[in-house]
Amino acid sequence: MSHRVIDELDAKIVRLLAEDSKLSVRKLAERLNVAPSTMHSRLRRLVDNGIIKRFTIIPDYDLIGYTITALTLLAVEGKYIEAVAKELSKNPNVVAVYDITGDYDLAIVSKFRSISELNRFLKSVNRNPKIRRTVTSVVLRVFKENPVAPLIEGEV
């Protein structure tokens, strides 16, 4: 994957939208002291170039009943890593799938309404013959969880 260079204004736009994706073109333009037409063309270019993948929301999982977060590491038969990752990605409880280094091949983050729901999920995962072993940890407290943490340098 090639890296894309963005200027300071683009970085500020990305950071503001990471904080609040509902900001209108007009509001963004006001906050950054540029013309709305400039903001519109900048946004279009950021989307067209893949810098901004999509505009979305971040639900409060606890408020909608998904109070259990699990981290699961999976050791997978080598040639099946990608297939297993794609299969797990289709599960609505799975919010992240990572191909990782170390003793395990994949790491997944998943959300559940109950321990019994987590248990059923883990049993189904462990029935997959392509998965050699798993280890799961349940999150007790969250100190930081921000999937859109603005890593772009610069102050807004």
C-alpha positions in Angstrom: 0.0 0.0 0.0 1.4 3.4 -0.9 1.2 6.2 1.5 -0.6 9.4 0.6 0.7 12.8 1.6 -1.8 15.2 2.8 -1.3 18.8 3.7 -2.1 20.6 6.9 -5.7 21.6 5.9 -6.5 18.0 4.9 -5.1 16.8 8.2 -7.4 19.3 10.1 -10.4 18.2 8.0 -9.8 14.5 8.8 -9.3 15.3 12.6 -12.5 17.3 12.8 -14.5 14.6 11.0 -13.0 11.9 13.2 -14.3 13.8 16.2 -17.7 14.5 14.6 -18.6 13.0 11.2 -21.9 14.9 11.2 -20.2 18.3 10.6 -21.6 19.9 7.4 -19.4 21.3 4.7 -20.5 24.8 5.8 -19.5 24.1 9.5 -16.2 22.6 8.5 -15.5 25.6 6.3 -16.3 28.0 9.1 -14.2 26.1 11.6 -11.2 26.1 9.3 -11.7 29.5 7.8 -12.0 28.4 4.2 -14.6 28.9 1.5 -17.3 26.2 1.4 -16.4 25.5 -2.2 -12.8 24.8 -1.2 -14.0 22.5 1.6 -16.3 20.6 -0.8 -13.5 20.0 -3.3 -11.1 19.0 -0.4 -13.6 16.5 1.0 -14.3 15.1 -2.5 -10.6 14.6 -3.1 -10.1 13.0 0.4 -12.9 10.5 -0.4 -11.8 9.9 -4.0 -8.2 9.2 -2.8 -9.3 6.8 -0.1 -8.1 8.9 2.8 -11.6 9.0 4.1 -13.1 5.5 3.7 -16.6 6.3 4.9 -18.7 8.5 7.2 -20.1 6.5 10.0 -21.2 6.5 13.7 -19.8 4.9 16.8 -22.5 3.3 18.8 -22.3 3.2 22.6 -22.4 -0.6 22.8 -23.2 -0.6 26.6 -26.3 1.5 26.1 -27.7 -0.9 23.5 -27.0 -4.0 25.6 -23.6 -5.2 24.3 -21.8 -5.0 27.6 -19.3 -7.8 27.1 -16.2 -7.2 25.0 -13.9 -10.2 24.3 -10.4 -10.3 22.8 -9.7 -13.7 21.2 -6.4 -14.9 19.8 -6.5 -17.7 17.2 -3.8 -20.1 16.0 -4.9 -21.1 12.5 -3.6 -23.7 10.0 -1.3 -21.5 7.9 -3.0 -21.8 4.5 -6.4 -21.0 6.0 -5.6 -17.8 7.8 -7.2 -15.5 5.2 -10.3 -17.7 4.8 -10.8 -17.9 8.5 -10.4 -14.1 8.9 -13.0 -13.5 6.1 -15.4 -16.0 7.7 -15.1 -14.4 11.2 -15.5 -10.9 9.6 -19.0 -11.9 8.6 -20.1 -12.5 12.1 -22.1 -9.5 13.4 -20.6 -9.7 16.9 -17.1 -9.4 15.5 -16.0 -5.7 15.4 -12.4 -6.2 14.4 -10.2 -8.9 12.9 -6.4 -8.5 12.7 -3.7 -10.6 11.1 -0.9 -10.6 13.7 2.6 -11.7 14.4 3.7 -13.9 17.3 2.4 -17.2 18.7 -1.1 -16.6 17.2 -2.2 -15.7 13.7 -5.4 -13.7 14.2 -6.8 -11.5 16.9 -10.5 -10.6 17.0 -12.5 -8.1 19.1 -16.1 -9.0 19.6 -19.1 -7.7 21.5 -21.9 -9.6 23.2 -25.1 -9.1 25.3 -24.3 -12.0 27.7 -21.7 -14.5 28.7 -23.9 -17.3 27.3 -23.9 -15.5 23.9 -20.1 -15.3 24.1 -19.9 -18.9 25.0 -22.0 -20.0 22.0 -19.8 -17.9 19.7 -16.6 -19.4 21.2 -17.9 -22.9 20.9 -18.7 -22.4 17.2 -15.3 -20.9 16.6 -13.6 -23.8 18.3 -15.5 -26.3 16.2 -13.8 -25.0 13.1 -11.1 -27.7 12.2 -8.9 -25.0 10.6 -8.4 -23.3 14.0 -5.8 -25.1 16.2 -6.4 -23.2 19.4 -7.8 -20.0 20.9 -7.4 -18.0 24.0 -10.0 -15.5 25.0 -10.0 -12.6 27.5 -13.0 -10.7 28.6 -12.6 -6.9 29.1 -13.2 -5.8 32.6 -12.8 -2.1 32.2 -12.1 0.2 29.2 -9.5 2.9 29.7 -9.5 4.0 26.0 -11.5 2.8 23.1 -11.6 5.1 20.1 -11.6 3.4 16.7 -11.3 6.8 15.0 -8.5 8.2 17.1 -7.1 11.1 15.0 -3.5 10.0 14.4 -3.0 12.9 12.0 -0.5 15.4 13.3 -1.4 19.1 13.8 -3.8 21.0 16.0 -7.3 21.9 15.0 
